[in-house]
Amino acid sequence: MNLLRVILIALALLLILPLASGSDVYRWVDSKGNVHYDDKVSANPAAVKLPIHNPLADPSNLADLQIDRHGDSSDVYVSNRLAGPLEIQLSLSNANNVETEPQLPLRQVLAANERALVSRIGAGRVDQPSSYVIGLMAIPGDPQTVARDVVYSLPVDEHSNWQLGQTFHGGFSHTDEQNLYAVDIIVDQGTPILAARGGTVMQVESGFDRGGLNKETYGARANLVRILHDDGSMAIYAHLRENGVMVRVGEKVSLGQLIGYSGNTGYSSGPHLHFCVQVNSAGRLISIPFRMVGPNGFLALPGH
């Protein structure tokens, strides 16, 4: 092939997406000097309304694409970076004099850390130049997942200093389908974070050291743990402290086990834990409603 152009498009895990159009955001500082943001002026009498912009976050790769050339044909390999299933979609655009086996686009589920030969691309006529662009989208989870109705435990010690902040459909940042059913648990930085349900550590990010409301800068920079459950659903524990993750990818964790420490990294509204349960639904990463029990019974979550 005389010309080979490859574009890798990775659909990112976006824990907090931009605010809904028209949302107001208010800033206030608590007695300990921690900065908080909320979508309601009633959050604090001294809250100050802020102007907010909604730039898109930079994506992060969940899979690696490799092209091995063999004369006039190329083998396309995709590697799953996660310790859990990953659905990929491989597509072809701007194709000229190209044949593929199997035909593209295609969808395929890769097992944990699997590297697979996904497609073979060759020239339709060997005496003519060929060109194409490959697109790869990757979604965590298996699209065949059917989540069970499970009661989740509070992911912090019930005797710690915690408050329930933004919940389901929260107007500040719980407005997109990946975070529509999420809760923010306001805690001091360094608070131990516990597994709300047992499972396998699927993904870890722990190297980010800053947070704030600049979406363009911090949107993809939240330290997090993604835990895969036995029914295929996945729990997200986000905004953890720098180097504050205490588990490894692939590790089995049990209910109540220490998995990390709270922080204020990424696109964050102040020190808190962002928790949600997600599934892959027909190639879309969505959050789903869940029940969570605290020291005084079930948390007050809309619809539960």
RABEL-V234445 format. One record per run of one state. SS is the DSSP state (~ for helix, > for strand, _ for the rest). FROM is the first residue (numbers start at 1). TO is the last residue. If there is no record, write none. Layout:
SS_FROM_TO ; SS_FROM_TO
This chain:
__1_24 ; >_25_29 ; __30_34 ; >_35_38 ; __39_40 ; ~_41_43 ; __44_47 ; >_48_50 ; __51_62 ; >_63_70 ; __71_72 ; >_73_80 ; __81_85 ; >_86_96 ; __97_97 ; >_98_101 ; __102_105 ; >_106_110 ; __111_114 ; >_115_123 ; __124_130 ; >_131_140 ; __141_150 ; >_151_153 ; __154_161 ; >_162_164 ; __165_181 ; >_182_187 ; __188_191 ; >_192_194 ; __195_198 ; >_199_205 ; __206_210 ; >_211_212 ; __213_214 ; ~_215_218 ; __219_222 ; >_223_228 ; __229_233 ; >_234_245 ; __246_251 ; >_252_253 ; __254_257 ; >_258_263 ; __264_265 ; >_266_267 ; __268_271 ; >_272_281 ; __282_283 ; >_284_287 ; __288_290 ; >_291_294 ; __295_296 ; >_297_298 ; __299_304
